[in-house]
Amino acid sequence: MHLYSLRAQQNLPLALAQAWEFFSNPNNLAEITPAWLNFKVISELPERMYPGMIVTYQVRPWGSLALNWVTEITHVHAPHFFVDEQRFGPYRFWHHQHHFREIAGGVEMTDIVHYALPFGPLGRMAHFVSVEARLQEIFKFRRDRLDKIFSGV
């Protein structure tokens, strides 16, 4: 199994408590996900995440191909970090850390994702051809969207 990683960092002009309020509400995820992913939450969501919470999504990353994705919030240490891990879905392995750190003028938000694809050599080829670029696009969209949402704060 080949393990890939992605790291994204962004400074937001928010107090730590405001950042936590936004990111710990799972209902906000759709707002920061690009439309081309056709992201849809299937499960009911509370207003705040908690350890052990299961979230079921459906994504359509390539046209009409619908993929179900089940993640679990495995760690929550408010207001500094939480972790979501895939239980079932398109990846062989998915571990996503979300870190929040108070800095001068706001919050530094860091995403660290470790992931692996199924299908051995075919998965590695898919990563090279498409998956890595798609993940970069998703995090670029998220960065731009968050800048827009919080530019007036």
KEDO-760014 format. One record per atom (N, C-alpha, C): x, y, z; chain; atom name. Coordinates in pm, 1 decimal. Layout:
<pts>
X; Y; Z; A; CA;
...
</pts>
This chain:
<pts>
85.1; -117.3; 0.0; A; N;
0.0; 0.0; 0.0; A; CA;
89.8; 123.8; 0.0; A; C;
64.7; 214.4; -92.8; A; N;
139.0; 339.8; -98.9; A; CA;
58.0; 448.4; -28.9; A; C;
118.4; 511.3; 71.2; A; N;
51.7; 615.6; 148.6; A; CA;
94.0; 752.2; 96.3; A; C;
-5.5; 833.1; 58.7; A; N;
18.2; 969.0; 11.1; A; CA;
-17.2; 1066.6; 122.6; A; C;
33.0; 1189.2; 110.8; A; N;
-4.7; 1291.0; 207.5; A; CA;
-27.3; 1423.5; 137.0; A; C;
-110.0; 1502.2; 198.9; A; N;
-143.1; 1635.5; 150.2; A; CA;
-146.0; 1726.1; 271.7; A; C;
-89.2; 1843.4; 257.9; A; N;
-89.3; 1939.8; 367.9; A; CA;
-134.0; 2073.5; 310.8; A; C;
-229.8; 2135.8; 377.7; A; N;
-277.9; 2267.6; 337.1; A; CA;
-284.1; 2355.3; 460.9; A; C;
-239.0; 2480.0; 443.7; A; N;
-238.2; 2571.6; 557.3; A; CA;
-297.2; 2704.4; 512.4; A; C;
-372.0; 2766.3; 602.9; A; N;
-438.6; 2892.1; 570.6; A; CA;
-456.1; 2973.0; 697.8; A; C;
-434.1; 3103.8; 687.3; A; N;
-460.9; 3193.8; 798.5; A; CA;
-595.3; 3260.7; 775.1; A; C;
-675.8; 3263.4; 879.2; A; N;
-808.2; 3324.5; 871.1; A; CA;
-820.5; 3433.5; 977.0; A; C;
-885.7; 3546.3; 942.1; A; N;
-898.6; 3657.8; 1036.5; A; CA;
-1011.8; 3635.0; 1136.3; A; C;
-998.9; 3530.4; 1216.6; A; N;
-1102.2; 3491.6; 1312.1; A; CA;
-1040.7; 3466.1; 1448.2; A; C;
-1121.0; 3477.9; 1549.9; A; N;
-1080.4; 3430.1; 1681.8; A; CA;
-1086.4; 3277.0; 1678.8; A; C;
-1008.5; 3214.0; 1761.3; A; N;
-1006.0; 3068.0; 1767.4; A; CA;
-1145.9; 3011.9; 1792.1; A; C;
-1221.6; 3073.9; 1880.8; A; N;
-1357.5; 3025.6; 1911.2; A; CA;
-1448.4; 3034.4; 1788.8; A; C;
-1434.0; 3139.9; 1708.5; A; N;
-1515.5; 3153.9; 1586.7; A; CA;
-1479.0; 3046.5; 1484.5; A; C;
-1350.1; 3022.6; 1468.5; A; N;
-1305.9; 2919.2; 1374.7; A; CA;
-1361.1; 2784.0; 1417.3; A; C;
-1349.7; 2754.0; 1545.9; A; N;
-1398.9; 2625.1; 1595.7; A; CA;
-1549.9; 2613.2; 1574.5; A; C;
-1622.8; 2720.7; 1600.2; A; N;
-1767.9; 2718.3; 1581.7; A; CA;
-1804.8; 2682.9; 1437.9; A; C;
-1734.2; 2739.4; 1342.4; A; N;
-1763.2; 2711.7; 1201.6; A; CA;
-1723.0; 2569.3; 1163.3; A; C;
-1599.4; 2530.7; 1192.6; A; N;
-1547.9; 2402.9; 1143.7; A; CA;
-1598.5; 2282.4; 1221.7; A; C;
-1642.2; 2301.5; 1344.3; A; N;
-1694.1; 2187.5; 1420.8; A; CA;
-1841.2; 2161.5; 1390.9; A; C;
-1901.9; 2246.2; 1308.4; A; N;
-2040.6; 2224.0; 1265.2; A; CA;
-2036.7; 2149.6; 1132.4; A; C;
-2069.3; 2020.4; 1131.7; A; N;
-2058.2; 1942.0; 1009.0; A; CA;
-2151.7; 1989.6; 896.9; A; C;
-2251.2; 2069.3; 931.2; A; N;
-2340.8; 2122.2; 828.4; A; CA;
-2270.5; 2223.4; 738.1; A; C;
-2156.1; 2275.2; 778.4; A; N;
-2083.5; 2373.0; 697.1; A; CA;
-1994.4; 2309.7; 591.1; A; C;
-1977.3; 2178.7; 595.9; A; N;
-1886.8; 2112.7; 501.4; A; CA;
-1930.0; 2131.8; 356.3; A; C;
-2058.4; 2120.8; 329.5; A; N;
-2106.6; 2136.5; 191.4; A; CA;
-2075.4; 2275.0; 137.1; A; C;
-2074.4; 2374.7; 224.0; A; N;
-2049.8; 2512.3; 181.9; A; CA;
-1907.2; 2534.6; 132.7; A; C;
-1814.5; 2451.3; 177.0; A; N;
-1674.5; 2468.8; 138.7; A; CA;
-1624.9; 2354.1; 49.2; A; C;
-1718.7; 2286.8; -16.4; A; N;
-1687.6; 2177.0; -108.2; A; CA;
-1729.3; 2218.3; -248.8; A; C;
-1644.1; 2198.9; -348.7; A; N;
-1678.1; 2243.7; -484.3; A; CA;
-1801.7; 2172.8; -541.2; A; C;
-1879.3; 2247.4; -618.3; A; N;
-2004.3; 2195.0; -675.2; A; CA;
-1980.1; 2076.4; -767.6; A; C;
-1867.1; 2074.4; -838.9; A; N;
-1841.4; 1965.8; -933.9; A; CA;
-1829.5; 1829.5; -865.6; A; C;
-1809.7; 1828.8; -734.7; A; N;
-1800.4; 1702.3; -661.2; A; CA;
-1938.7; 1644.6; -631.1; A; C;
-2043.5; 1728.0; -650.1; A; N;
-2181.2; 1683.4; -624.5; A; CA;
-2193.4; 1619.6; -486.2; A; C;
-2140.9; 1688.6; -388.4; A; N;
-2133.8; 1642.2; -250.6; A; CA;
-2272.2; 1649.9; -185.4; A; C;
-2313.4; 1540.5; -125.3; A; N;
-2443.8; 1537.1; -58.3; A; CA;
-2431.0; 1457.0; 70.7; A; C;
-2471.0; 1519.1; 181.6; A; N;
-2471.8; 1448.1; 309.6; A; CA;
-2599.6; 1365.2; 315.0; A; C;
-2586.0; 1238.2; 345.2; A; N;
-2700.0; 1147.4; 349.8; A; CA;
-2751.4; 1131.3; 492.5; A; C;
-2660.7; 1130.9; 589.3; A; N;
-2701.4; 1110.7; 728.7; A; CA;
-2747.5; 1243.0; 789.9; A; C;
-2823.9; 1231.4; 899.2; A; N;
-2862.1; 1350.6; 974.5; A; CA;
-2742.0; 1398.2; 1053.6; A; C;
-2727.4; 1529.7; 1061.6; A; N;
-2611.2; 1585.6; 1129.7; A; CA;
-2652.0; 1670.6; 1248.9; A; C;
-2579.6; 1657.2; 1357.5; A; N;
-2601.5; 1747.9; 1471.3; A; CA;
-2534.3; 1882.1; 1441.3; A; C;
-2552.8; 1978.1; 1528.6; A; N;
-2488.2; 2108.4; 1510.1; A; CA;
-2340.4; 2106.2; 1547.2; A; C;
-2299.6; 2012.3; 1629.1; A; N;
-2159.8; 2000.5; 1669.9; A; CA;
-2113.4; 1856.6; 1657.0; A; C;
-1992.6; 1839.6; 1610.6; A; N;
-1936.4; 1705.6; 1600.2; A; CA;
-1897.7; 1654.2; 1738.5; A; C;
-1880.1; 1524.8; 1745.2; A; N;
-1836.3; 1460.5; 1868.7; A; CA;
-1761.0; 1333.0; 1831.7; A; C;
-1670.9; 1286.0; 1919.0; A; N;
-1597.8; 1163.5; 1888.5; A; CA;
-1694.3; 1046.1; 1870.8; A; C;
-1672.1; 969.8; 1766.6; A; N;
-1758.2; 855.8; 1737.3; A; CA;
-1870.2; 888.9; 1639.1; A; C;
-1886.0; 1015.8; 1605.1; A; N;
-1992.5; 1055.6; 1512.5; A; CA;
-1964.4; 997.7; 1373.4; A; C;
-2066.1; 937.2; 1315.0; A; N;
-2057.9; 880.5; 1180.6; A; CA;
-2130.4; 973.8; 1085.0; A; C;
-2065.4; 1005.0; 973.0; A; N;
-2125.0; 1090.1; 871.3; A; CA;
-2120.7; 1014.8; 739.2; A; C;
-2235.4; 1007.7; 671.3; A; N;
-2244.7; 939.0; 543.2; A; CA;
-2268.6; 1042.1; 433.3; A; C;
-2186.6; 1035.9; 329.6; A; N;
-2194.4; 1127.7; 216.5; A; CA;
-2214.1; 1049.2; 88.0; A; C;
-2249.9; 1123.1; -14.0; A; N;
-2243.9; 1070.1; -149.7; A; CA;
-2170.6; 1174.4; -232.3; A; C;
-2075.1; 1131.1; -311.4; A; N;
-2002.8; 1220.0; -401.6; A; CA;
-2010.0; 1162.7; -541.7; A; C;
-1999.1; 1250.1; -639.2; A; N;
-1996.1; 1210.9; -779.8; A; CA;
-1875.8; 1279.5; -844.3; A; C;
-1756.7; 1226.0; -819.6; A; N;
-1635.7; 1293.3; -867.3; A; CA;
-1615.6; 1287.9; -1018.4; A; C;
-1677.1; 1192.7; -1084.5; A; N;
-1663.2; 1178.0; -1229.4; A; CA;
-1799.7; 1160.6; -1292.3; A; C;
-1872.9; 1269.9; -1307.2; A; N;
-2003.0; 1265.8; -1373.5; A; CA;
-2108.3; 1192.7; -1293.4; A; C;
-2165.8; 1090.0; -1352.8; A; N;
-2279.4; 1021.8; -1290.4; A; CA;
-2237.6; 908.8; -1195.4; A; C;
-2107.9; 880.0; -1185.0; A; N;
-2061.4; 774.2; -1095.6; A; CA;
-2077.0; 819.5; -950.8; A; C;
-2173.6; 761.1; -879.3; A; N;
-2199.2; 797.5; -739.4; A; CA;
-2120.0; 705.0; -647.7; A; C;
-2049.8; 766.7; -553.1; A; N;
-1974.0; 690.9; -454.7; A; CA;
-2023.5; 726.7; -315.6; A; C;
-2049.4; 625.0; -234.8; A; N;
-2085.7; 649.8; -95.3; A; CA;
-1958.1; 655.7; -12.6; A; C;
-1960.2; 742.1; 87.1; A; N;
-1843.0; 763.2; 169.8; A; CA;
-1889.6; 775.8; 313.5; A; C;
-1834.4; 694.1; 401.5; A; N;
-1870.0; 696.5; 543.5; A; CA;
-1744.6; 733.1; 621.9; A; C;
-1754.6; 840.8; 700.8; A; N;
-1642.2; 880.6; 784.4; A; CA;
-1684.0; 881.6; 930.3; A; C;
-1584.0; 868.2; 1015.3; A; N;
-1605.8; 877.0; 1159.3; A; CA;
-1518.1; 989.3; 1214.7; A; C;
-1575.9; 1071.3; 1299.8; A; N;
-1497.1; 1169.6; 1374.0; A; CA;
-1434.8; 1092.1; 1489.6; A; C;
-1304.6; 1072.2; 1483.1; A; N;
-1239.6; 985.3; 1581.3; A; CA;
-1178.7; 1060.6; 1699.0; A; C;
-1138.7; 1184.7; 1677.9; A; N;
-1077.2; 1264.5; 1784.2; A; CA;
-1132.1; 1405.5; 1777.8; A; C;
-1163.1; 1461.1; 1893.2; A; N;
-1203.6; 1601.3; 1903.7; A; CA;
-1136.8; 1659.0; 2026.9; A; C;
-1059.1; 1763.6; 2007.4; A; N;
-996.8; 1834.9; 2118.4; A; CA;
-1024.4; 1983.6; 2095.5; A; C;
-1145.1; 2025.2; 2135.4; A; N;
-1189.5; 2163.1; 2111.7; A; CA;
-1102.3; 2260.3; 2188.3; A; C;
-1068.9; 2371.8; 2131.1; A; N;
-1092.3; 2420.0; 1994.7; A; CA;
-970.2; 2402.3; 1904.2; A; C;
-887.9; 2300.4; 1930.8; A; N;
-758.9; 2290.7; 1862.8; A; CA;
-748.9; 2189.8; 1748.9; A; C;
-818.9; 2078.6; 1756.0; A; N;
-811.9; 1986.0; 1643.0; A; CA;
-923.5; 1882.7; 1648.8; A; C;
-947.8; 1825.2; 1531.0; A; N;
-1032.3; 1706.5; 1521.6; A; CA;
-981.1; 1623.2; 1405.7; A; C;
-1019.9; 1497.1; 1406.2; A; N;
-975.7; 1402.4; 1304.0; A; CA;
-1097.1; 1329.9; 1248.7; A; C;
-1102.8; 1320.0; 1114.7; A; N;
-1202.3; 1232.2; 1053.2; A; CA;
-1129.2; 1122.4; 977.5; A; C;
-1186.2; 1001.9; 985.2; A; N;
-1128.7; 885.3; 918.9; A; CA;
-1236.1; 814.7; 838.6; A; C;
-1199.8; 771.9; 719.2; A; N;
-1294.0; 697.2; 636.9; A; CA;
-1314.1; 558.3; 695.4; A; C;
-1439.3; 516.1; 699.7; A; N;
-1472.2; 379.0; 738.6; A; CA;
-1506.0; 295.2; 615.7; A; C;
-1577.2; 355.3; 520.2; A; N;
-1608.1; 292.7; 392.0; A; CA;
-1605.0; 402.9; 287.6; A; C;
-1555.5; 371.5; 168.5; A; N;
-1556.5; 474.1; 65.5; A; CA;
-1454.1; 450.9; -43.0; A; C;
-1422.9; 558.0; -115.9; A; N;
-1340.5; 544.8; -235.8; A; CA;
-1192.2; 521.8; -208.0; A; C;
-1146.8; 549.1; -87.7; A; N;
-1004.8; 533.2; -56.1; A; CA;
-982.0; 402.5; 17.8; A; C;
-862.3; 350.7; 6.0; A; N;
-827.4; 234.2; 87.7; A; CA;
-801.7; 279.1; 231.6; A; C;
-750.2; 402.9; 243.2; A; N;
-719.8; 460.6; 373.9; A; CA;
-737.7; 611.6; 362.7; A; C;
-799.3; 673.4; 463.8; A; N;
-817.3; 819.2; 468.2; A; CA;
-813.6; 863.0; 614.0; A; C;
-719.2; 949.4; 646.6; A; N;
-703.6; 1003.6; 781.7; A; CA;
-678.9; 1152.6; 765.0; A; C;
-773.3; 1236.2; 812.5; A; N;
-769.7; 1380.6; 789.3; A; CA;
-767.5; 1453.9; 923.2; A; C;
-655.2; 1519.4; 950.0; A; N;
-639.7; 1599.5; 1071.4; A; CA;
-670.3; 1745.5; 1039.1; A; C;
-743.0; 1810.4; 1128.0; A; N;
-776.7; 1952.4; 1116.3; A; CA;
-720.9; 2020.8; 1241.4; A; C;
-623.8; 2109.7; 1224.5; A; N;
-561.1; 2177.9; 1337.6; A; CA;
-590.6; 2326.8; 1331.5; A; C;
-612.3; 2387.5; 1448.7; A; N;
-640.5; 2530.2; 1460.4; A; CA;
-549.0; 2587.2; 1568.3; A; C;
-476.6; 2694.8; 1531.6; A; N;
-381.2; 2755.3; 1624.4; A; CA;
-397.5; 2906.1; 1619.5; A; C;
-409.8; 2964.3; 1736.5; A; N;
-421.8; 3109.2; 1746.0; A; CA;
-289.6; 3174.1; 1705.2; A; C;
-298.2; 3274.9; 1618.2; A; N;
-181.3; 3351.6; 1576.4; A; CA;
-218.3; 3498.8; 1583.1; A; C;
-121.5; 3586.3; 1566.4; A; N;
-149.8; 3729.9; 1564.2; A; CA;
-245.0; 3758.6; 1448.4; A; C;
-357.5; 3818.6; 1477.7; A; N;
-454.0; 3855.8; 1374.2; A; CA;
-551.1; 3746.9; 1334.4; A; C;
-547.1; 3632.7; 1401.5; A; N;
-643.9; 3530.6; 1364.8; A; CA;
-606.3; 3389.4; 1403.7; A; C;
-634.9; 3299.1; 1311.4; A; N;
-614.7; 3155.9; 1334.5; A; CA;
-540.3; 3095.7; 1216.5; A; C;
-443.1; 3012.3; 1247.4; A; N;
-377.2; 2932.0; 1145.4; A; CA;
-447.8; 2797.0; 1142.9; A; C;
-499.2; 2762.0; 1026.8; A; N;
-569.7; 2634.3; 1009.6; A; CA;
-481.4; 2545.1; 923.2; A; C;
-457.7; 2423.8; 970.6; A; N;
-375.0; 2328.8; 896.2; A; CA;
-451.2; 2199.1; 877.6; A; C;
-458.3; 2154.7; 752.8; A; N;
-515.7; 2024.3; 719.1; A; CA;
-400.3; 1931.9; 684.8; A; C;
-400.7; 1814.1; 743.4; A; N;
-302.6; 1711.5; 710.6; A; CA;
-381.2; 1586.0; 676.1; A; C;
-366.3; 1541.2; 552.5; A; N;
-439.2; 1423.5; 505.8; A; CA;
-338.9; 1316.0; 466.5; A; C;
-359.8; 1196.0; 518.2; A; N;
-286.5; 1077.9; 473.3; A; CA;
-390.0; 986.9; 408.2; A; C;
-356.8; 936.5; 289.9; A; N;
-454.3; 855.4; 218.2; A; CA;
-384.1; 753.2; 129.8; A; C;
-456.1; 648.0; 99.5; A; N;
-408.7; 544.4; 8.6; A; CA;
-524.6; 506.5; -81.8; A; C;
-490.5; 464.5; -200.6; A; N;
-591.6; 423.6; -298.1; A; CA;
-594.3; 271.5; -310.6; A; C;
-709.9; 219.9; -348.1; A; N;
-717.8; 75.4; -372.7; A; CA;
-656.2; 40.0; -509.0; A; C;
-651.9; -85.3; -539.2; A; N;
-615.9; -138.4; -671.1; A; CA;
-467.6; -134.0; -704.5; A; C;
-380.5; -128.4; -604.5; A; N;
-236.5; -140.6; -626.4; A; CA;
-181.7; -47.7; -734.0; A; C;
-116.6; -105.8; -837.1; A; N;
-56.3; -23.2; -942.9; A; CA;
-159.3; 62.9; -1018.1; A; C;
-280.0; 12.5; -1034.3; A; N;
-384.0; 93.5; -1100.3; A; CA;
-419.8; 215.0; -1014.5; A; C;
-424.7; 197.0; -884.0; A; N;
-450.5; 308.1; -793.5; A; CA;
-339.5; 411.7; -798.7; A; C;
-214.1; 365.3; -806.7; A; N;
-101.8; 458.8; -817.5; A; CA;
-108.4; 537.0; -948.3; A; C;
-148.3; 469.9; -1055.3; A; N;
-163.7; 538.7; -1183.8; A; CA;
-278.4; 640.8; -1176.4; A; C;
-389.7; 602.1; -1114.3; A; N;
-502.8; 694.6; -1098.8; A; CA;
-462.4; 816.5; -1016.1; A; C;
-378.8; 794.2; -915.3; A; N;
-330.3; 906.5; -834.8; A; CA;
-251.0; 1003.0; -922.7; A; C;
-161.2; 950.0; -1001.1; A; N;
-77.2; 1031.5; -1088.4; A; CA;
-160.6; 1104.4; -1193.8; A; C;
-256.9; 1034.5; -1253.4; A; N;
-336.2; 1089.8; -1363.9; A; CA;
-443.2; 1187.4; -1315.5; A; C;
-506.1; 1160.2; -1199.9; A; N;
-624.7; 1237.5; -1164.8; A; CA;
-641.4; 1270.2; -1016.6; A; C;
-624.7; 1174.2; -929.7; A; N;
-665.0; 1189.4; -789.6; A; CA;
-588.0; 1300.9; -719.2; A; C;
-457.5; 1304.3; -735.1; A; N;
-378.5; 1407.5; -667.8; A; CA;
-423.5; 1547.2; -711.1; A; C;
-441.9; 1566.5; -841.1; A; N;
-485.3; 1697.5; -891.4; A; CA;
-624.8; 1732.8; -841.8; A; C;
-713.2; 1635.4; -835.8; A; N;
-849.1; 1660.6; -785.4; A; CA;
-846.8; 1702.9; -639.0; A; C;
-767.7; 1635.3; -558.1; A; N;
-757.6; 1673.6; -417.3; A; CA;
-700.3; 1814.7; -403.0; A; C;
-599.9; 1847.6; -483.7; A; N;
-545.2; 1983.7; -480.9; A; CA;
-652.5; 2086.1; -518.9; A; C;
-734.6; 2052.7; -619.4; A; N;
-844.9; 2141.4; -659.1; A; CA;
-943.9; 2161.5; -545.1; A; C;
-977.9; 2054.4; -476.3; A; N;
-1073.5; 2062.8; -364.9; A; CA;
-1019.9; 2156.1; -256.4; A; C;
-892.3; 2139.8; -220.5; A; N;
-836.4; 2223.8; -115.3; A; CA;
-813.5; 2367.1; -162.2; A; C;
-787.8; 2388.4; -290.5; A; N;
-778.9; 2525.8; -342.8; A; CA;
-916.3; 2592.1; -337.7; A; C;
-1019.8; 2518.3; -377.3; A; N;
-1156.0; 2572.9; -369.9; A; CA;
-1187.9; 2609.9; -225.1; A; C;
-1156.9; 2519.8; -134.5; A; N;
-1184.7; 2542.4; 7.6; A; CA;
-1112.9; 2668.8; 56.3; A; C;
-988.1; 2684.0; 16.7; A; N;
-910.2; 2801.6; 56.0; A; CA;
-976.6; 2929.8; 4.2; A; C;
-1010.2; 2930.5; -124.4; A; N;
-1073.2; 3048.1; -185.1; A; CA;
-1208.7; 3077.2; -122.3; A; C;
-1285.0; 2973.4; -98.1; A; N;
-1419.2; 2989.4; -39.9; A; CA;
-1410.0; 3044.5; 103.1; A; C;
-1317.6; 2993.5; 180.4; A; N;
-1301.6; 3042.5; 317.8; A; CA;
-1255.1; 3188.0; 318.9; A; C;
-1164.7; 3223.2; 225.7; A; N;
-1123.8; 3363.7; 215.1; A; CA;
-1244.2; 3452.0; 187.1; A; C;
-1332.1; 3405.4; 99.9; A; N;
-1451.0; 3483.7; 64.8; A; CA;
-1549.1; 3491.9; 183.2; A; C;
-1573.5; 3380.9; 247.5; A; N;
-1667.7; 3377.2; 360.8; A; CA;
-1621.5; 3469.3; 473.9; A; C;
-1491.5; 3465.3; 503.8; A; N;
-1442.8; 3536.2; 622.2; A; CA;
-1372.6; 3667.0; 590.5; A; C;
-1377.1; 3713.4; 466.7; A; N;
-1309.8; 3839.2; 432.4; A; CA;
-1374.2; 3959.9; 500.5; A; C;
-1502.3; 3951.2; 532.1; A; N;
-1571.2; 4062.9; 594.5; A; CA;
-1573.9; 4056.8; 746.4; A; C;
-1507.5; 3956.9; 804.3; A; N;
-1510.8; 3941.3; 951.0; A; CA;
-1416.9; 4039.4; 1016.2; A; C;
</pts>
